[in-house]
Structure formats: structure tokens, C-alpha cells
Amino acid sequence: MNKFSCTRSLSEEIYYATVVAESEQQAREMAIEETNKKFSKSGGRPREWSIRVLESGVDGPARILDCGYREA
């Protein structure tokens, strides 16, 4: 498992999620799902998310560590 940082810009808002997942694809899906749940379907499409590994070798299970948004 890896810890991922996931971000998406929408107009003047930046949505973010920090997740533990097996792959970039799983991290992206988790970020979209959590953002949609918290912020009225603001998760968008998978290709709109930037994903990067923050830490490798993190113990599972897959989970959301943080999710929110900021104004740019």
C-alpha cells in the first residue's frame, strides 16, 4: 500500500484527498467517491485528478485519511 495525495482544481477551488491505496487508480477512485459524498458531486472525472505518492510501504487497509477543499 502507498499513501497518495490527490488534487483537482475547479475554477477557484482546489479539492484534495489523502488516501492509502494499492494503486493510483484506486486512489483516484477513492478521492472521487469521497469528494462526491462530501461536496455535492464535485469529484469530476478521473483524468481531472493529479495523483502522487507521498509514502510507500504503508500498512493497509485502503482508507481516506483526509478530504476537503480550499479556495485558490
Sequence and secondary structure as in RCSB ss.txt:
>XXXX:A:sequence
MNKFSCTRSLSEEIYYATVVAESEQQAREMAIEETNKKFSKSGGRPREWSIRVLESGVDGPARILDCGYREA
>XXXX:A:secstr
 EEEEEEEEETTEEEEEEEEESSHHHHHHHHHHHHHHHTTS    GGG EEEEEEES  SS EEEEEEEEE 
